[in-house]
Amino acid sequence: MANPCSKATVPGSRELQTSSSSPGGAATSTKSDDGANPYEPQVMGFFKRVGMHDPNVENYSSRDFYSNLLCNTLKTHTVRRGHVTCLATVTPAVANYFGGLHGGAVAAIAERVAIATSRTVVGVDKEIFLVDLGISYLSAAPKDAELIVDGAVVKSGRNITAVSIEFKMKKTGKLLFTSRATFHNSPLAKL
């Protein structure tokens, strides 16, 4: 069993304390004795660079916190039965190191649009559960690019709804990402 604390200092000292839980002594957490995180200035600087000037932990502890990250990125364009079209902008908050749309943001947007699209055909008397989400990354979406995110129901039955999502450049129509989502529809429990 590994020693729970591989390096300790005298209380009140500003030296770092490293906890280790692996047999090889690899550090799993780093903090100072007074509880301050030495990486806080770098993390706060990162949030400021990506356009989140006042990151407040309480804002991101809700059940659906990533909506705040996407609210400036995704706008609804049209909604019809079995079809939802949204406009997305590649902002610095959802860009990766290379300046393109981050893969996780693509997945989050695809999930959002797929849920909205499936809700156009599945009644409110049923809950929907995401069973499968597959994404094909065909090309990068550059920073500040305008995208059209188009969701369409492929098939909807009593228990399963399948949705297809396409991400295209607004100016050129170039296909960037495709996604397929499968939802399980189940009636709400009546207790």
N, CA and C atoms as a LAMMPS dump frame, in Angstrom:
ITEM: TIMESTEP
0
ITEM: NUMBER OF ATOMS
573
ITEM: BOX BOUNDS ff ff ff
-5.0000000000000000e+02 5.0000000000000000e+02
-5.0000000000000000e+02 5.0000000000000000e+02
-5.0000000000000000e+02 5.0000000000000000e+02
ITEM: ATOMS id mol type element x y z
1 1 1 N 0.842 -1.173 0
2 1 2 C 0 0 0
3 1 3 C 0.883 1.23 0
4 2 1 N 0.525 2.223 -0.8
5 2 2 C 1.338 3.426 -0.932
6 2 3 C 1.148 4.338 0.266
7 3 1 N 2.177 5.122 0.54
8 3 2 C 2.126 6.128 1.576
9 3 3 C 1.157 7.224 1.133
10 4 1 N 0.133 7.591 1.939
11 4 2 C -0.841 8.572 1.492
12 4 3 C -0.259 9.951 1.244
13 5 1 N 0.85 10.273 1.84
14 5 2 C 1.452 11.586 1.622
15 5 3 C 2.942 11.404 1.413
16 6 1 N 3.399 11.616 0.191
17 6 2 C 4.799 11.37 -0.1
18 6 3 C 5.689 12.54 0.275
19 7 1 N 5.143 13.749 0.368
20 7 2 C 5.931 14.906 0.739
21 7 3 C 5.073 15.802 1.615
22 8 1 N 5.518 16.061 2.815
23 8 2 C 4.765 16.926 3.722
24 8 3 C 5.675 18.028 4.216
25 9 1 N 5.082 19.134 4.598
26 9 2 C 5.863 20.26 5.108
27 9 3 C 5.304 20.665 6.461
28 10 1 N 6.011 21.556 7.106
29 10 2 C 5.574 22.079 8.391
30 10 3 C 4.33 22.926 8.169
31 11 1 N 3.28 22.774 8.993
32 11 2 C 2.07 23.592 8.821
33 11 3 C 2.401 25.08 8.806
34 12 1 N 1.711 25.812 7.949
35 12 2 C 1.944 27.245 7.813
36 12 3 C 2.949 27.565 6.722
37 13 1 N 3.66 26.566 6.234
38 13 2 C 4.636 26.773 5.172
39 13 3 C 3.92 26.922 3.841
40 14 1 N 4.509 27.64 2.884
41 14 2 C 3.927 27.822 1.562
42 14 3 C 4.439 26.775 0.578
43 15 1 N 5.23 25.813 1.04
44 15 2 C 5.699 24.772 0.138
45 15 3 C 4.531 23.9 -0.28
46 16 1 N 4.674 23.27 -1.428
47 16 2 C 3.615 22.433 -1.955
48 16 3 C 3.564 21.108 -1.231
49 17 1 N 2.37 20.573 -1.121
50 17 2 C 2.164 19.267 -0.536
51 17 3 C 1.594 18.388 -1.635
52 18 1 N 2.256 17.259 -1.906
53 18 2 C 1.832 16.373 -2.978
54 18 3 C 1.318 15.077 -2.39
55 19 1 N 0.104 14.722 -2.746
56 19 2 C -0.473 13.451 -2.312
57 19 3 C -0.252 12.432 -3.399
58 20 1 N 0.003 11.211 -3.003
59 20 2 C 0.207 10.157 -3.986
60 20 3 C -0.621 8.951 -3.598
61 21 1 N -1.295 8.39 -4.59
62 21 2 C -2.081 7.196 -4.303
63 21 3 C -1.624 6.014 -5.134
64 22 1 N -0.637 6.206 -5.99
65 22 2 C -0.175 5.096 -6.811
66 22 3 C 1.139 4.556 -6.279
67 23 1 N 1.381 3.27 -6.485
68 23 2 C 2.604 2.645 -5.962
69 23 3 C 3.878 3.271 -6.516
70 24 1 N 3.842 3.816 -7.714
71 24 2 C 5.035 4.415 -8.32
72 24 3 C 5.332 5.8 -7.799
73 25 1 N 4.461 6.347 -6.965
74 25 2 C 4.699 7.657 -6.392
75 25 3 C 4.257 8.795 -7.291
76 26 1 N 3.413 8.529 -8.29
77 26 2 C 2.947 9.596 -9.175
78 26 3 C 2.01 10.513 -8.41
79 27 1 N 2.196 11.805 -8.578
80 27 2 C 1.383 12.781 -7.868
81 27 3 C -0.022 12.816 -8.439
82 28 1 N -1.011 12.854 -7.55
83 28 2 C -2.384 12.933 -8.007
84 28 3 C -3.017 14.283 -7.687
85 29 1 N -2.487 15.016 -6.718
86 29 2 C -2.998 16.353 -6.442
87 29 3 C -1.89 17.191 -5.842
88 30 1 N -1.993 18.487 -6.08
89 30 2 C -1 19.41 -5.576
90 30 3 C -1.72 20.606 -4.979
91 31 1 N -1.361 20.965 -3.741
92 31 2 C -1.93 22.15 -3.117
93 31 3 C -0.984 22.632 -2.035
94 32 1 N -1.159 23.885 -1.635
95 32 2 C -0.335 24.413 -0.566
96 32 3 C -1 24.124 0.764
97 33 1 N -0.26 24.322 1.855
98 33 2 C -0.793 24.02 3.182
99 33 3 C -2.005 24.872 3.536
100 34 1 N -2.083 26.1 3.022
101 34 2 C -3.214 26.961 3.362
102 34 3 C -4.436 26.683 2.485
103 35 1 N -4.369 25.679 1.615
104 35 2 C -5.508 25.285 0.796
105 35 3 C -5.583 25.996 -0.542
106 36 1 N -4.723 26.968 -0.801
107 36 2 C -4.754 27.686 -2.081
108 36 3 C -4.17 26.803 -3.177
109 37 1 N -4.734 26.879 -4.341
110 37 2 C -4.26 26.103 -5.475
111 37 3 C -3.194 26.92 -6.207
112 38 1 N -1.975 26.39 -6.355
113 38 2 C -0.925 27.16 -7.021
114 38 3 C -1.178 27.35 -8.521
115 39 1 N -2.094 26.572 -9.102
116 39 2 C -2.382 26.684 -10.53
117 39 3 C -3.541 27.629 -10.814
118 40 1 N -4.121 28.207 -9.779
119 40 2 C -5.284 29.076 -9.957
120 40 3 C -5.017 30.245 -10.905
121 41 1 N -3.874 30.949 -10.818
122 41 2 C -3.65 32.06 -11.755
123 41 3 C -3.621 31.611 -13.223
124 42 1 N -3.027 30.435 -13.491
125 42 2 C -2.999 29.933 -14.865
126 42 3 C -4.397 29.577 -15.349
127 43 1 N -5.189 28.934 -14.496
128 43 2 C -6.54 28.54 -14.876
129 43 3 C -7.401 29.78 -15.104
130 44 1 N -7.307 30.764 -14.206
131 44 2 C -8.081 31.995 -14.37
132 44 3 C -7.65 32.73 -15.642
133 45 1 N -6.362 32.712 -15.942
134 45 2 C -5.877 33.321 -17.184
135 45 3 C -6.433 32.623 -18.409
136 46 1 N -6.522 31.289 -18.342
137 46 2 C -7.107 30.524 -19.449
138 46 3 C -8.553 30.925 -19.668
139 47 1 N -9.346 30.98 -18.587
140 47 2 C -10.752 31.367 -18.724
141 47 3 C -10.882 32.766 -19.315
142 48 1 N -10.016 33.66 -18.924
143 48 2 C -10.077 35.03 -19.46
144 48 3 C -9.746 35.037 -20.951
145 49 1 N -8.747 34.238 -21.371
146 49 2 C -8.365 34.19 -22.782
147 49 3 C -9.458 33.616 -23.673
148 50 1 N -10.262 32.68 -23.145
149 50 2 C -11.311 32.083 -23.96
150 50 3 C -12.636 32.817 -23.849
151 51 1 N -12.645 33.967 -23.199
152 51 2 C -13.832 34.803 -23.181
153 51 3 C -14.726 34.648 -21.973
154 52 1 N -14.281 33.923 -20.976
155 52 2 C -15.063 33.781 -19.746
156 52 3 C -14.361 34.602 -18.673
157 53 1 N -14.689 35.883 -18.598
158 53 2 C -13.951 36.82 -17.757
159 53 3 C -14.175 36.628 -16.264
160 54 1 N -15.306 36.084 -15.871
161 54 2 C -15.586 35.912 -14.449
162 54 3 C -16.073 34.492 -14.173
163 55 1 N -15.183 33.493 -14.293
164 55 2 C -15.636 32.126 -14.039
165 55 3 C -15.939 31.949 -12.555
166 56 1 N -17.148 31.604 -12.251
167 56 2 C -17.576 31.426 -10.886
168 56 3 C -18.033 29.98 -10.734
169 57 1 N -17.426 29.26 -9.838
170 57 2 C -17.697 27.838 -9.68
171 57 3 C -19.178 27.587 -9.423
172 58 1 N -19.83 28.465 -8.672
173 58 2 C -21.242 28.27 -8.377
174 58 3 C -22.087 28.277 -9.654
175 59 1 N -21.662 29.018 -10.682
176 59 2 C -22.413 29.066 -11.926
177 59 3 C -22.387 27.726 -12.657
178 60 1 N -21.412 26.887 -12.375
179 60 2 C -21.234 25.643 -13.109
180 60 3 C -21.541 24.422 -12.266
181 61 1 N -22.268 24.595 -11.179
182 61 2 C -22.611 23.457 -10.332
183 61 3 C -24.055 23.021 -10.536
184 62 1 N -24.737 23.607 -11.481
185 62 2 C -26.121 23.226 -11.732
186 62 3 C -26.175 21.913 -12.505
187 63 1 N -27.371 21.379 -12.639
188 63 2 C -27.563 20.103 -13.317
189 63 3 C -27.148 20.176 -14.781
190 64 1 N -27.285 21.327 -15.386
191 64 2 C -27.051 21.477 -16.816
192 64 3 C -26.101 22.654 -17.075
193 65 1 N -24.933 22.639 -16.426
194 65 2 C -24.06 23.798 -16.457
195 65 3 C -23.48 24.102 -17.828
196 66 1 N -23.324 23.111 -18.693
197 66 2 C -22.677 23.403 -19.959
198 66 3 C -23.56 24.211 -20.896
199 67 1 N -24.828 24.393 -20.555
200 67 2 C -25.683 25.282 -21.335
201 67 3 C -25.119 26.693 -21.339
202 68 1 N -24.52 27.101 -20.213
203 68 2 C -23.925 28.432 -20.139
204 68 3 C -22.785 28.586 -21.138
205 69 1 N -22.036 27.527 -21.369
206 69 2 C -20.935 27.593 -22.324
207 69 3 C -21.446 27.678 -23.758
208 70 1 N -22.593 27.047 -24.021
209 70 2 C -23.124 27.003 -25.385
210 70 3 C -24.096 28.137 -25.708
211 71 1 N -24.53 28.892 -24.692
212 71 2 C -25.589 29.877 -24.933
213 71 3 C -25.185 30.941 -25.945
214 72 1 N -23.935 31.312 -26.012
215 72 2 C -23.489 32.313 -26.992
216 72 3 C -23.054 31.671 -28.298
217 73 1 N -23.087 30.367 -28.37
218 73 2 C -22.623 29.651 -29.548
219 73 3 C -23.769 29.192 -30.438
220 74 1 N -24.854 28.738 -29.856
221 74 2 C -25.937 28.079 -30.588
222 74 3 C -27.212 28.914 -30.556
223 75 1 N -27.766 29.192 -31.722
224 75 2 C -29.02 29.946 -31.854
225 75 3 C -29.98 29.157 -32.738
226 76 1 N -31.246 29.11 -32.357
227 76 2 C -32.26 28.389 -33.131
228 76 3 C -32.623 29.178 -34.375
229 77 1 N -32.696 28.486 -35.51
230 77 2 C -33.078 29.12 -36.773
231 77 3 C -34.49 28.712 -37.172
232 78 1 N -34.747 27.418 -37.386
233 78 2 C -36.087 26.937 -37.72
234 78 3 C -36.396 25.651 -36.968
235 79 1 N -37.678 25.478 -36.677
236 79 2 C -38.156 24.26 -36.022
237 79 3 C -39.417 23.813 -36.743
238 80 1 N -39.393 22.578 -37.251
239 80 2 C -40.556 21.942 -37.879
240 80 3 C -40.647 20.522 -37.341
241 81 1 N -41.752 19.869 -37.576
242 81 2 C -41.886 18.484 -37.124
243 81 3 C -40.802 17.621 -37.778
244 82 1 N -39.972 17.007 -36.96
245 82 2 C -38.915 16.13 -37.449
246 82 3 C -37.688 16.845 -37.965
247 83 1 N -37.605 18.164 -37.776
248 83 2 C -36.477 18.913 -38.337
249 83 3 C -36.188 20.162 -37.498
250 84 1 N -34.918 20.355 -37.121
251 84 2 C -34.478 21.548 -36.393
252 84 3 C -33.201 22.052 -37.036
253 85 1 N -33.144 23.363 -37.295
254 85 2 C -31.936 23.981 -37.829
255 85 3 C -31.481 25.063 -36.86
256 86 1 N -30.19 25.027 -36.528
257 86 2 C -29.605 26.018 -35.633
258 86 3 C -28.386 26.648 -36.305
259 87 1 N -28.02 27.822 -35.833
260 87 2 C -26.805 28.498 -36.275
261 87 3 C -25.817 28.466 -35.12
262 88 1 N -24.576 28.137 -35.411
263 88 2 C -23.536 28.077 -34.385
264 88 3 C -22.355 28.93 -34.825
265 89 1 N -21.733 29.571 -33.857
266 89 2 C -20.541 30.368 -34.101
267 89 3 C -19.398 29.77 -33.293
268 90 1 N -18.243 29.654 -33.913
269 90 2 C -17.074 29.109 -33.223
270 90 3 C -16.428 30.239 -32.431
271 91 1 N -16.818 30.358 -31.166
272 91 2 C -16.278 31.379 -30.273
273 91 3 C -15.021 30.852 -29.584
274 92 1 N -14.208 31.735 -29.005
275 92 2 C -13.015 31.259 -28.292
276 92 3 C -13.336 30.303 -27.144
277 93 1 N -14.515 30.426 -26.546
278 93 2 C -14.879 29.546 -25.426
279 93 3 C -15.035 28.091 -25.854
280 94 1 N -15.332 27.831 -27.127
281 94 2 C -15.509 26.46 -27.601
282 94 3 C -14.456 26.068 -28.634
283 95 1 N -13.388 26.85 -28.728
284 95 2 C -12.31 26.557 -29.677
285 95 3 C -11.237 25.708 -29.004
286 96 1 N -10.557 24.898 -29.802
287 96 2 C -9.467 24.091 -29.276
288 96 3 C -8.144 24.857 -29.394
289 97 1 N -7.058 24.199 -29.069
290 97 2 C -5.723 24.81 -29.083
291 97 3 C -5.36 25.363 -30.464
292 98 1 N -5.865 24.732 -31.513
293 98 2 C -5.532 25.126 -32.878
294 98 3 C -6.485 26.168 -33.45
295 99 1 N -7.464 26.6 -32.656
296 99 2 C -8.387 27.638 -33.106
297 99 3 C -9.636 27.12 -33.78
298 100 1 N -9.8 25.813 -33.862
299 100 2 C -11.002 25.234 -34.473
300 100 3 C -12.013 24.852 -33.416
301 101 1 N -13.186 24.444 -33.856
302 101 2 C -14.232 24.019 -32.932
303 101 3 C -13.782 22.748 -32.214
304 102 1 N -13.819 22.778 -30.905
305 102 2 C -13.372 21.658 -30.084
306 102 3 C -14.301 20.454 -30.282
307 103 1 N -13.733 19.266 -30.307
308 103 2 C -14.512 18.05 -30.514
309 103 3 C -15.58 17.843 -29.456
310 104 1 N -15.29 18.201 -28.226
311 104 2 C -16.294 18.093 -27.169
312 104 3 C -17.45 19.049 -27.383
313 105 1 N -17.151 20.223 -27.92
314 105 2 C -18.214 21.191 -28.231
315 105 3 C -19.071 20.677 -29.381
316 106 1 N -18.446 20.017 -30.348
317 106 2 C -19.208 19.414 -31.453
318 106 3 C -20.191 18.395 -30.88
319 107 1 N -19.72 17.556 -29.962
320 107 2 C -20.581 16.542 -29.353
321 107 3 C -21.706 17.187 -28.54
322 108 1 N -21.387 18.233 -27.775
323 108 2 C -22.407 18.905 -26.963
324 108 3 C -23.469 19.557 -27.838
325 109 1 N -23.046 20.204 -28.912
326 109 2 C -23.996 20.834 -29.837
327 109 3 C -24.833 19.767 -30.532
328 110 1 N -24.189 18.69 -30.974
329 110 2 C -24.913 17.604 -31.644
330 110 3 C -25.963 17.006 -30.706
331 111 1 N -25.605 16.81 -29.452
332 111 2 C -26.555 16.265 -28.486
333 111 3 C -27.74 17.208 -28.303
334 112 1 N -27.457 18.503 -28.145
335 112 2 C -28.524 19.497 -27.973
336 112 3 C -29.493 19.496 -29.146
337 113 1 N -28.951 19.544 -30.343
338 113 2 C -29.796 19.597 -31.54
339 113 3 C -30.557 18.287 -31.707
340 114 1 N -29.93 17.168 -31.395
341 114 2 C -30.601 15.873 -31.503
342 114 3 C -31.766 15.768 -30.518
343 115 1 N -31.571 16.243 -29.302
344 115 2 C -32.653 16.223 -28.31
345 115 3 C -33.813 17.093 -28.791
346 116 1 N -33.49 18.3 -29.256
347 116 2 C -34.535 19.208 -29.743
348 116 3 C -35.274 18.603 -30.934
349 117 1 N -34.537 17.963 -31.834
350 117 2 C -35.149 17.359 -33.018
351 117 3 C -36.049 16.198 -32.635
352 118 1 N -35.583 15.347 -31.742
353 118 2 C -36.412 14.203 -31.341
354 118 3 C -37.66 14.658 -30.591
355 119 1 N -37.564 15.744 -29.862
356 119 2 C -38.72 16.261 -29.136
357 119 3 C -39.818 16.765 -30.077
358 120 1 N -39.484 17.04 -31.337
359 120 2 C -40.519 17.48 -32.278
360 120 3 C -41.439 16.343 -32.692
361 121 1 N -41.03 15.087 -32.476
362 121 2 C -41.87 13.943 -32.846
363 121 3 C -42.267 13.069 -31.654
364 122 1 N -41.521 13.138 -30.555
365 122 2 C -41.834 12.35 -29.366
366 122 3 C -42.593 13.256 -28.406
367 123 1 N -43.761 12.809 -27.98
368 123 2 C -44.606 13.621 -27.106
369 123 3 C -44.005 13.854 -25.734
370 124 1 N -44.541 14.845 -25.049
371 124 2 C -44.052 15.176 -23.716
372 124 3 C -44.442 14.119 -22.687
373 125 1 N -45.329 13.195 -23.073
374 125 2 C -45.713 12.122 -22.165
375 125 3 C -44.658 11.018 -22.096
376 126 1 N -43.598 11.15 -22.882
377 126 2 C -42.513 10.167 -22.866
378 126 3 C -41.188 10.859 -22.546
379 127 1 N -40.357 10.151 -21.79
380 127 2 C -38.995 10.615 -21.553
381 127 3 C -38.116 10.055 -22.654
382 128 1 N -37.069 10.799 -23.003
383 128 2 C -36.116 10.283 -23.984
384 128 3 C -34.753 10.137 -23.311
385 129 1 N -34.064 9.061 -23.657
386 129 2 C -32.743 8.788 -23.11
387 129 3 C -31.786 8.559 -24.266
388 130 1 N -30.669 9.268 -24.244
389 130 2 C -29.662 9.094 -25.286
390 130 3 C -29.005 7.732 -25.121
391 131 1 N -29.102 6.905 -26.164
392 131 2 C -28.529 5.561 -26.142
393 131 3 C -27.184 5.55 -26.858
394 132 1 N -27.103 6.272 -27.962
395 132 2 C -25.886 6.251 -28.78
396 132 3 C -25.708 7.605 -29.457
397 133 1 N -24.464 8.084 -29.48
398 133 2 C -24.122 9.309 -30.195
399 133 3 C -22.818 9.054 -30.927
400 134 1 N -22.879 9.049 -32.247
401 134 2 C -21.688 8.829 -33.065
402 134 3 C -21.399 10.076 -33.883
403 135 1 N -20.127 10.453 -33.96
404 135 2 C -19.745 11.673 -34.667
405 135 3 C -18.602 11.368 -35.623
406 136 1 N -18.714 11.902 -36.838
407 136 2 C -17.626 11.823 -37.816
408 136 3 C -17.067 13.222 -37.993
409 137 1 N -15.784 13.371 -37.696
410 137 2 C -15.104 14.657 -37.819
411 137 3 C -14.442 14.689 -39.195
412 138 1 N -15.047 15.403 -40.132
413 138 2 C -14.573 15.403 -41.512
414 138 3 C -13.585 16.525 -41.8
415 139 1 N -13.812 17.691 -41.204
416 139 2 C -12.958 18.849 -41.448
417 139 3 C -13.074 19.791 -40.264
418 140 1 N -12.107 20.674 -40.108
419 140 2 C -12.11 21.612 -38.982
420 140 3 C -12.996 22.816 -39.275
421 141 1 N -13.582 23.36 -38.219
422 141 2 C -14.354 24.599 -38.31
423 141 3 C -13.506 25.697 -37.686
424 142 1 N -13.026 26.673 -38.47
425 142 2 C -12.124 27.697 -37.932
426 142 3 C -12.82 28.65 -36.963
427 143 1 N -12.004 29.313 -36.148
428 143 2 C -12.52 30.273 -35.176
429 143 3 C -13.308 31.367 -35.879
430 144 1 N -14.402 31.81 -35.26
431 144 2 C -15.308 32.849 -35.751
432 144 3 C -16.115 32.428 -36.973
433 145 1 N -16.086 31.152 -37.332
434 145 2 C -16.871 30.67 -38.476
435 145 3 C -18.331 30.522 -38.069
436 146 1 N -19.214 30.775 -39.019
437 146 2 C -20.65 30.57 -38.832
438 146 3 C -20.99 29.186 -39.393
439 147 1 N -21.702 28.384 -38.604
440 147 2 C -22.065 27.032 -39.012
441 147 3 C -23.583 26.872 -39.021
442 148 1 N -24.066 26.034 -39.919
443 148 2 C -25.461 25.623 -39.922
444 148 3 C -25.497 24.205 -39.383
445 149 1 N -26.254 24.008 -38.317
446 149 2 C -26.391 22.689 -37.703
447 149 3 C -27.811 22.23 -37.987
448 150 1 N -27.914 21.179 -38.777
449 150 2 C -29.202 20.715 -39.266
450 150 3 C -29.502 19.337 -38.692
451 151 1 N -30.594 19.229 -37.926
452 151 2 C -31.002 17.956 -37.344
453 151 3 C -32.276 17.462 -37.991
454 152 1 N -32.317 16.165 -38.334
455 152 2 C -33.503 15.582 -38.958
456 152 3 C -33.762 14.197 -38.378
457 153 1 N -35.023 13.902 -38.114
458 153 2 C -35.401 12.576 -37.628
459 153 3 C -35.326 11.603 -38.794
460 154 1 N -34.546 10.548 -38.622
461 154 2 C -34.412 9.514 -39.644
462 154 3 C -35.547 8.509 -39.495
463 155 1 N -35.806 8.092 -38.252
464 155 2 C -36.87 7.135 -37.983
465 155 3 C -37.333 7.325 -36.551
466 156 1 N -38.623 7.245 -36.362
467 156 2 C -39.172 7.332 -35.013
468 156 3 C -40.241 6.272 -34.854
469 157 1 N -40.03 5.406 -33.892
470 157 2 C -40.997 4.348 -33.619
471 157 3 C -41.55 4.485 -32.221
472 158 1 N -42.152 3.4 -31.749
473 158 2 C -42.755 3.421 -30.425
474 158 3 C -41.706 3.562 -29.324
475 159 1 N -40.531 2.921 -29.489
476 159 2 C -39.506 2.92 -28.444
477 159 3 C -38.192 3.587 -28.837
478 160 1 N -37.928 3.749 -30.11
479 160 2 C -36.632 4.256 -30.573
480 160 3 C -36.84 5.421 -31.534
481 161 1 N -35.985 6.452 -31.39
482 161 2 C -35.957 7.562 -32.338
483 161 3 C -34.516 7.755 -32.78
484 162 1 N -34.294 7.806 -34.094
485 162 2 C -32.956 8.022 -34.652
486 162 3 C -32.917 9.395 -35.313
487 163 1 N -31.846 10.143 -35.032
488 163 2 C -31.695 11.508 -35.537
489 163 3 C -30.344 11.636 -36.227
490 164 1 N -30.329 12.362 -37.335
491 164 2 C -29.092 12.66 -38.059
492 164 3 C -28.817 14.159 -37.944
493 165 1 N -27.558 14.515 -37.677
494 165 2 C -27.17 15.922 -37.543
495 165 3 C -26.006 16.202 -38.475
496 166 1 N -26.092 17.314 -39.196
497 166 2 C -25.001 17.743 -40.084
498 166 3 C -24.564 19.153 -39.715
499 167 1 N -23.256 19.345 -39.67
500 167 2 C -22.657 20.658 -39.442
501 167 3 C -22.061 21.116 -40.771
502 168 1 N -22.497 22.28 -41.26
503 168 2 C -21.985 22.812 -42.522
504 168 3 C -21.555 24.261 -42.339
505 169 1 N -20.564 24.676 -43.14
506 169 2 C -20.166 26.087 -43.156
507 169 3 C -21.298 26.906 -43.769
508 170 1 N -21.631 28.02 -43.141
509 170 2 C -22.741 28.833 -43.638
510 170 3 C -22.409 29.463 -44.992
511 171 1 N -21.174 29.923 -45.168
512 171 2 C -20.785 30.595 -46.418
513 171 3 C -20.672 29.646 -47.591
514 172 1 N -20.028 28.508 -47.387
515 172 2 C -19.701 27.616 -48.507
516 172 3 C -20.572 26.372 -48.589
517 173 1 N -21.23 26.001 -47.5
518 173 2 C -22.019 24.776 -47.489
519 173 3 C -21.176 23.521 -47.313
520 174 1 N -19.885 23.689 -47.035
521 174 2 C -18.985 22.553 -46.862
522 174 3 C -19.377 21.748 -45.621
523 175 1 N -19.492 20.428 -45.789
524 175 2 C -19.841 19.535 -44.692
525 175 3 C -18.618 19.336 -43.789
526 176 1 N -18.761 19.652 -42.494
527 176 2 C -17.651 19.558 -41.55
528 176 3 C -17.758 18.35 -40.625
529 177 1 N -18.947 18.136 -40.051
530 177 2 C -19.154 17.049 -39.102
531 177 3 C -20.518 16.42 -39.382
532 178 1 N -20.616 15.128 -39.155
533 178 2 C -21.908 14.46 -39.18
534 178 3 C -22.063 13.712 -37.864
535 179 1 N -23.296 13.566 -37.448
536 179 2 C -23.562 12.886 -36.192
537 179 3 C -24.841 12.074 -36.318
538 180 1 N -24.889 10.964 -35.584
539 180 2 C -26.06 10.118 -35.521
540 180 3 C -26.39 9.887 -34.054
541 181 1 N -27.617 10.138 -33.678
542 181 2 C -28.04 9.95 -32.287
543 181 3 C -29.231 9.008 -32.248
544 182 1 N -29.22 8.118 -31.274
545 182 2 C -30.327 7.188 -31.072
546 182 3 C -30.876 7.405 -29.664
547 183 1 N -32.177 7.557 -29.581
548 183 2 C -32.848 7.781 -28.301
549 183 3 C -33.818 6.651 -28.017
550 184 1 N -33.918 6.304 -26.733
551 184 2 C -34.939 5.364 -26.277
552 184 3 C -36.08 6.189 -25.709
553 185 1 N -37.295 5.919 -26.173
554 185 2 C -38.479 6.633 -25.684
555 185 3 C -39.172 5.746 -24.666
556 186 1 N -39.441 6.286 -23.5
557 186 2 C -40.17 5.486 -22.513
558 186 3 C -41.238 6.347 -21.859
559 187 1 N -42.374 5.752 -21.565
560 187 2 C -43.437 6.53 -20.918
561 187 3 C -43.028 6.967 -19.526
562 188 1 N -43.54 8.113 -19.113
563 188 2 C -43.266 8.594 -17.767
564 188 3 C -43.928 7.665 -16.752
565 189 1 N -43.228 7.436 -15.659
566 189 2 C -43.787 6.581 -14.617
567 189 3 C -44.907 7.322 -13.897
568 190 1 N -45.973 6.625 -13.619
569 190 2 C -47.105 7.217 -12.907
570 190 3 C -47.16 6.589 -11.531
571 191 1 N -46.781 7.358 -10.538
572 191 2 C -46.772 6.844 -9.156
573 191 3 C -47.923 7.396 -8.362
